[in-house]
Amino acid sequence: MKKLLITLSLILGATPILAENIDITGTVQSRCTVNVDTPGAYGNPNAYTLTTAPASAGQEPIVRFDVSLANAYKAEVSYPTSFSSSPSLTDTVAWTGAVTVAQTSTSDMSGYQAASSLAGSKRTYALTVAGTTWFKSTSIATYGGGQAKAFPGGAYKSYLLASCVAQ
């Protein structure tokens, strides 16, 4: 009996085991989308300031977040802190700005601004209700650091950064 068990174990141990890796794939569709509602534009109320403030002939950019699943995403919106393109600048540019809730699709979202958090130029909102939220940003660039200097003539461009982050 011992010889039979030993022989059987040697035969089974010597048998090659075949294995195959089988792929399993899938696609996840985000339930949060980000869309530009209104592009921004800088006004130039004086020689050393560029601003998106409507009172200074600027236009505040508005971004729309559409969420179909509550409590699954957060919105992160940052006002600009640099130019992506501009004439050559030889001095510093001081940046200030703000991001605020411009409109919501339901009154259940009325607490978004108060519940948001701010880190540098980025404001974060927990998107706790399914629906649509519009965020606007004010951006002010002042040239010359502590001393006002005239911006050189030319085209200036910066970006508002808006992203939907899964929680």
C-alpha positions as a Markdown table, in Angstrom:
| # | Residue | x | y | z |
|---|---|---|---|---|
| 1 | Met | 0.0 | 0.0 | 0.0 |
| 2 | Lys | 2.9 | 2.3 | 0.8 |
| 3 | Lys | 4.5 | 1.7 | -2.5 |
| 4 | Leu | 1.2 | 2.4 | -4.3 |
| 5 | Leu | 0.8 | 5.8 | -2.5 |
| 6 | Ile | 4.4 | 6.7 | -3.2 |
| 7 | Thr | 4.1 | 5.8 | -6.8 |
| 8 | Leu | 0.8 | 7.7 | -7.2 |
| 9 | Ser | 2.2 | 10.8 | -5.5 |
| 10 | Leu | 5.3 | 10.7 | -7.8 |
| 11 | Ile | 3.0 | 10.4 | -10.9 |
| 12 | Leu | 0.7 | 13.2 | -9.7 |
| 13 | Gly | 3.7 | 15.4 | -8.7 |
| 14 | Ala | 5.4 | 15.0 | -12.0 |
| 15 | Thr | 2.3 | 15.9 | -14.0 |
| 16 | Pro | 2.6 | 19.4 | -15.3 |
| 17 | Ile | -0.2 | 21.8 | -14.3 |
| 18 | Leu | -1.5 | 24.0 | -17.0 |
| 19 | Ala | -2.8 | 27.5 | -16.1 |
| 20 | Glu | -4.1 | 30.4 | -18.1 |
| 21 | Asn | -4.4 | 34.0 | -17.1 |
| 22 | Ile | -7.8 | 35.3 | -18.3 |
| 23 | Asp | -8.4 | 39.0 | -18.6 |
| 24 | Ile | -11.4 | 40.6 | -17.0 |
| 25 | Thr | -12.0 | 44.2 | -18.2 |
| 26 | Gly | -14.5 | 46.9 | -17.6 |
| 27 | Thr | -15.2 | 50.5 | -18.2 |
| 28 | Val | -16.4 | 53.0 | -15.6 |
| 29 | Gln | -18.3 | 56.1 | -16.8 |
| 30 | Ser | -17.9 | 59.0 | -14.5 |
| 31 | Arg | -21.1 | 60.3 | -13.0 |
| 32 | Cys | -19.6 | 63.7 | -12.7 |
| 33 | Thr | -18.8 | 65.9 | -15.7 |
| 34 | Val | -17.2 | 69.4 | -15.9 |
| 35 | Asn | -18.2 | 71.8 | -18.6 |
| 36 | Val | -17.3 | 75.4 | -19.5 |
| 37 | Asp | -20.4 | 77.5 | -19.2 |
| 38 | Thr | -18.9 | 81.0 | -19.7 |
| 39 | Pro | -15.2 | 81.6 | -20.7 |
| 40 | Gly | -13.3 | 84.2 | -18.8 |
| 41 | Ala | -11.8 | 87.4 | -20.0 |
| 42 | Tyr | -9.5 | 90.0 | -18.5 |
| 43 | Gly | -10.4 | 93.6 | -18.2 |
| 44 | Asn | -7.6 | 96.2 | -17.8 |
| 45 | Pro | -9.0 | 99.0 | -15.5 |
| 46 | Asn | -5.5 | 100.5 | -15.1 |
| 47 | Ala | -2.0 | 100.0 | -16.5 |
| 48 | Tyr | -0.9 | 97.5 | -13.7 |
| 49 | Thr | -4.1 | 95.3 | -13.2 |
| 50 | Leu | -5.8 | 92.6 | -15.1 |
| 51 | Thr | -9.1 | 91.4 | -13.7 |
| 52 | Thr | -12.1 | 89.2 | -14.5 |
| 53 | Ala | -14.3 | 91.5 | -12.5 |
| 54 | Pro | -17.3 | 92.7 | -14.7 |
| 55 | Ala | -17.1 | 96.2 | -13.2 |
| 56 | Ser | -13.6 | 96.5 | -14.9 |
| 57 | Ala | -14.8 | 95.2 | -18.2 |
| 58 | Gly | -13.7 | 91.6 | -17.4 |
| 59 | Gln | -15.8 | 88.4 | -17.6 |
| 60 | Glu | -15.7 | 85.9 | -14.8 |
| 61 | Pro | -15.4 | 82.3 | -16.0 |
| 62 | Ile | -18.2 | 80.0 | -15.0 |
| 63 | Val | -17.8 | 76.2 | -14.9 |
| 64 | Arg | -20.7 | 73.7 | -14.6 |
| 65 | Phe | -20.5 | 70.4 | -12.7 |
| 66 | Asp | -23.2 | 67.9 | -13.5 |
| 67 | Val | -23.4 | 65.1 | -10.9 |
| 68 | Ser | -25.7 | 62.1 | -11.2 |
| 69 | Leu | -24.6 | 60.3 | -8.0 |
| 70 | Ala | -24.7 | 62.1 | -4.6 |
| 71 | Asn | -21.8 | 61.9 | -2.1 |
| 72 | Ala | -19.4 | 60.2 | -4.7 |
| 73 | Tyr | -17.4 | 63.3 | -5.9 |
| 74 | Lys | -15.9 | 66.5 | -4.9 |
| 75 | Ala | -15.4 | 69.6 | -7.1 |
| 76 | Glu | -12.0 | 71.3 | -7.0 |
| 77 | Val | -11.8 | 74.7 | -8.6 |
| 78 | Ser | -8.7 | 76.9 | -8.6 |
| 79 | Tyr | -8.4 | 80.5 | -9.8 |
| 80 | Pro | -5.2 | 81.2 | -11.8 |
| 81 | Thr | -1.9 | 82.0 | -10.1 |
| 82 | Ser | 0.2 | 82.4 | -13.3 |
| 83 | Phe | -0.1 | 83.2 | -16.9 |
| 84 | Ser | 0.1 | 80.3 | -19.4 |
| 85 | Ser | 1.2 | 82.8 | -22.0 |
| 86 | Ser | 2.1 | 86.5 | -21.9 |
| 87 | Pro | 4.6 | 89.0 | -23.1 |
| 88 | Ser | 8.0 | 88.8 | -21.3 |
| 89 | Leu | 7.5 | 90.0 | -17.7 |
| 90 | Thr | 10.6 | 91.3 | -15.8 |
| 91 | Asp | 8.9 | 91.8 | -12.5 |
| 92 | Thr | 6.6 | 89.8 | -10.2 |
| 93 | Val | 2.8 | 89.4 | -10.6 |
| 94 | Ala | 0.7 | 89.3 | -7.5 |
| 95 | Trp | -2.4 | 87.1 | -7.8 |
| 96 | Thr | -5.6 | 87.2 | -5.9 |
| 97 | Gly | -9.0 | 85.7 | -6.6 |
| 98 | Ala | -12.0 | 83.8 | -5.3 |
| 99 | Val | -14.1 | 80.8 | -6.3 |
| 100 | Thr | -17.8 | 80.9 | -5.4 |
| 101 | Val | -21.0 | 79.0 | -6.1 |
| 102 | Ala | -22.8 | 81.0 | -8.8 |
| 103 | Gln | -26.0 | 78.9 | -9.1 |
| 104 | Thr | -27.4 | 75.5 | -8.2 |
| 105 | Ser | -30.1 | 73.3 | -9.7 |
| 106 | Thr | -31.7 | 72.7 | -6.3 |
| 107 | Ser | -32.0 | 74.5 | -3.0 |
| 108 | Asp | -30.5 | 71.4 | -1.3 |
| 109 | Met | -27.1 | 72.6 | -2.5 |
| 110 | Ser | -27.4 | 76.0 | -0.7 |
| 111 | Gly | -24.8 | 75.0 | 1.9 |
| 112 | Tyr | -22.0 | 74.2 | -0.6 |
| 113 | Gln | -20.2 | 77.5 | -0.3 |
| 114 | Ala | -20.2 | 77.5 | 3.6 |
| 115 | Ala | -19.1 | 73.9 | 3.7 |
| 116 | Ser | -16.3 | 74.3 | 1.2 |
| 117 | Ser | -12.6 | 74.4 | 2.1 |
| 118 | Leu | -9.8 | 76.6 | 0.7 |
| 119 | Ala | -6.2 | 75.7 | 0.2 |
| 120 | Gly | -4.2 | 78.4 | -1.6 |
| 121 | Ser | -6.1 | 79.2 | -4.8 |
| 122 | Lys | -8.1 | 75.9 | -4.8 |
| 123 | Arg | -11.5 | 75.7 | -3.3 |
| 124 | Thr | -13.0 | 72.2 | -2.7 |
| 125 | Tyr | -16.7 | 71.4 | -2.5 |
| 126 | Ala | -18.3 | 68.1 | -1.4 |
| 127 | Leu | -20.9 | 67.3 | -4.0 |
| 128 | Thr | -23.5 | 65.8 | -1.7 |
| 129 | Val | -26.5 | 66.2 | -3.9 |
| 130 | Ala | -27.1 | 64.9 | -7.4 |
| 131 | Gly | -27.7 | 67.8 | -9.8 |
| 132 | Thr | -25.9 | 70.8 | -11.4 |
| 133 | Thr | -23.8 | 73.4 | -9.7 |
| 134 | Trp | -22.2 | 76.4 | -11.4 |
| 135 | Phe | -19.0 | 77.9 | -10.0 |
| 136 | Lys | -17.5 | 81.3 | -10.9 |
| 137 | Ser | -14.1 | 82.6 | -10.3 |
| 138 | Thr | -12.7 | 86.1 | -9.9 |
| 139 | Ser | -9.0 | 86.5 | -10.8 |
| 140 | Ile | -6.9 | 89.6 | -10.3 |
| 141 | Ala | -3.3 | 90.0 | -11.5 |
| 142 | Thr | -1.3 | 93.0 | -10.3 |
| 143 | Tyr | 2.1 | 93.7 | -11.9 |
| 144 | Gly | 5.1 | 95.0 | -10.1 |
| 145 | Gly | 5.0 | 93.4 | -6.7 |
| 146 | Gly | 4.7 | 96.1 | -4.1 |
| 147 | Gln | 5.1 | 98.9 | -6.7 |
| 148 | Ala | 2.6 | 99.2 | -9.4 |
| 149 | Lys | 4.1 | 98.8 | -12.9 |
| 150 | Ala | 2.4 | 98.9 | -16.2 |
| 151 | Phe | 1.8 | 95.5 | -17.9 |
| 152 | Pro | 3.6 | 95.3 | -21.3 |
| 153 | Gly | 1.2 | 95.4 | -24.2 |
| 154 | Gly | 0.2 | 92.0 | -25.7 |
| 155 | Ala | -2.0 | 89.0 | -25.2 |
| 156 | Tyr | -2.3 | 87.4 | -21.7 |
| 157 | Lys | -3.8 | 84.0 | -21.0 |
| 158 | Ser | -4.3 | 82.0 | -17.8 |
| 159 | Tyr | -6.4 | 79.0 | -16.8 |
| 160 | Leu | -9.0 | 78.2 | -14.2 |
| 161 | Leu | -8.5 | 74.6 | -13.2 |
| 162 | Ala | -11.7 | 72.6 | -12.5 |
| 163 | Ser | -11.8 | 68.9 | -11.8 |
| 164 | Cys | -14.2 | 66.3 | -10.4 |
| 165 | Val | -12.5 | 64.0 | -8.0 |
| 166 | Ala | -14.0 | 60.7 | -7.0 |
| 167 | Gln | -14.3 | 60.3 | -3.2 |
